[in-house]
Amino acid sequence: MSDDAGPDPEAVAAAVLTHPSVLRLDGGPFGSIASYLPGARVQGVRLGDPVEIAVVVALGMPFPEIAEGIAARVRAVLGDEARAVDVTVADVGAVGTEVVAGR
C-alpha cells in the first residue's frame, strides 16, 4: 500500500506475527478488532488512535513484556515512536497446539 493511502494493516499484522510469543492474531472481544480493505479483512489489527491489536499468545513470557514487544513492532512499521498501541491478549495457548478461543 502506498504512503498516500495511509498505513498498511497487513504490514502491521505481519510485524506482530514476528513476535516469538504470538501464536496468531484474533478479533478480540466480539471480533471487533479488525481493519477492512477492498475484498479483505485483517483480523486483530485496527488502525486508529490508539492502534488496537488483539492476539493469542503462548505461555512463558510476562504479558506486559509481550505487549511492549508487539507495540514496538507496530510503531516501527508505522514510523511513529509516540503512537499509542493497545494490545489485547484474547487467549493463551501453547506453541504447536491448536488454540480454540474461549477454552
N, C-alpha and C positions, 0 to 999 in steps of 0.2 A: 504494500500500500504506500502511496506517495505521501510526503510530508504535508502537502496541502490538503490531503484528505483526512488528516488527523492521525492520532495514534492507532497502531495496528493491534487489535485484541489477540490475533493469532500469534503475533510475535511475543506478546506478554505471556500468553498461555505456554508457548514453547519454553520461555525462560523460566517460568515457575516449575515446569516439569523437570528442569535440570537439577532442582534441589534434591539431594540424596534421600531425604525423608518423605518426599511427596510421592504417593502411590498413584494418585490421579486427581484431576480437577472434579469438582462437584458443584451442583447448582445451589448449594446452601439451603437454608430454610425455604421451603415451598418452591424450590427451583428458581428462585428469583434473581440469583446472581448469574447473569449471562449478558453477552453482547450479541447483537444481531447484525449480520452482514447480508448482502444480497444472496439468497439461497443457502445461507449457513447460519448456525447458532454456535457461539463459542461459550460453552458452559463453564462456569467457575470464574469468569472474568467480567467485571462490569467497570468500564472506564468512566470516570466522573471525578467529582471532588467530594469525598475521597475515592480513590480506586478501591474496588472491592474484589477480593479474591476468596474463593472457597475451595478447600482441598480435603482430601483424605490422606492421612499421614501414617507412617509406620511408627511403632513404639520405639523408644530408645533415646531420642534427643528431647530436651525440655521444650515444651510448646513455645515459650517466649523466644527461644533461640531459633526455632524453626520459622516462626513468624517474621523475625527480623531478617533472616536469610532470604525469605521469599520477598519481603518488601524491598530489600537491597537489589534483588534481581529485577523487580518491576521498575524501580527507579532508574536502573541502568538502561533498560530498554527505552523508557520514556524520556531519558535525558533530563530529569528534574529531581535533583537531590533533596529538595524540600517538600516534595509532594507527599501528601498523606496517603497511606496504604493500609486498609483494614483487612486483616486476614482472619477468616473463619475456618476453624478446624471442624469440618462437618462430621467426620467419623475417623476412627482409628482402626488400623488393620496391621497385618504382618506382611513383610516382604515375601512375595511368592505365593500368596493366597488370594483367592477371590474375595473382594470386600463387598458386602451387601449392606447398603445403608439401612440404619435402623435396627441392626442386630448386634 
